[in-house]
Amino acid sequence: MRIEGLQDFGQLTTQKKQQKEMKSFGDVLKEFVADVNSDLKNAKEAEKLIAEGKVENLENLMYQIAKSDISLRLITEIRNKALESYQEIMRMQV
């Protein structure tokens, strides 16, 4: 007994996977910046809760603050490397 249409389903899922894999560098960078921004907002909220004394889980709040710090440092280094690369390209003689 053959069920029609299952081959098409397999092709659709393969196409969706390929579309997800083919994100441009700009799209990935935009998503990363949005994630870093979200992390920074969460850290600010965590700091506010700690300052107000409304701490239910200090470990989780400290985790959010540390995560935002690491994310900010990483995006700063990415920016620095991108600027260095741009400057190096501009120094090249054609």
N, C-alpha and C positions, 0 to 999 in steps of 0.2 A: 504494500500500500504506500503510495507516494503522496506526500503532502505538498501541494503547490505553494510557492511563495517563500519558502524558507531560505532559498538561495538568495533571493532579493534582500531578505532581512540581514543575512550575513554581510552582503555587500554594503548595505546602509551603515551597519555598525563599523565596518572598516573605513568607510568614507568619513564618518564622524571622528574616528580616532585620528585619521590623517589631518583633518581640519584642526583638531586640537593641537597636534604636534607642529603645525605650520604657522604658529604665531610669530609675528614679526618681533624684532628686538624692541621696537618702540612700544608694542603692546605689553610685552613682558616687563619693560621698565615702568610703564604706567601702573601696572598692577602692583609692582613692588613698591612704588612710591605711595600708592593708596594703602598698602598694608602697613608701611612704616608710619604713615599718618594715623592710621587706626591704632597702632601700638602706642604711639605718643599720646593720643587722647585717652587710651585706657590707663596709661601710666599716670597721667595728670589726675584722672579720677581716683586712682588708687592712692596717690599722695594726698589728695583731698580727704579721703576716708580715714587715712592714718592720722592726719592732722586733727580731724574732728573726733577721733577716738572711736569711730564706728568700725572697729576691726573685728571681723568674724574669723577670717583665715589670713593671718599675717603672711604665711608662707606664699600663698597665692598672690597676694598684693606685691610682695617683694619680687616674685617671679615676673610679674607684669612689668615692673619698673626695670628690672635687669634686661628683660627681653627688648624693651623699647630702647634702652641704652645701646645694646648690641646692634639692633637694627639701624639706629641712627649712625653709629660708627661705620657700619658696613656701607650704607648708602653714601656717606661722606667719602669713603675710600673709592667707591665706584665713580663718583663724580670727579675726584682728583685724578684717577687713572684716565678717565675720558678726556679731561682737560689736557693732561700730559700728552696723550695720543694726538689730540687735535693740534697742539703746539708743535709736536714733532712732525706731523704731516705738513704744517705750514712752513716749517724750516726746510723741507725737502726742495731741492732744485730740480726743475723739470727740463 
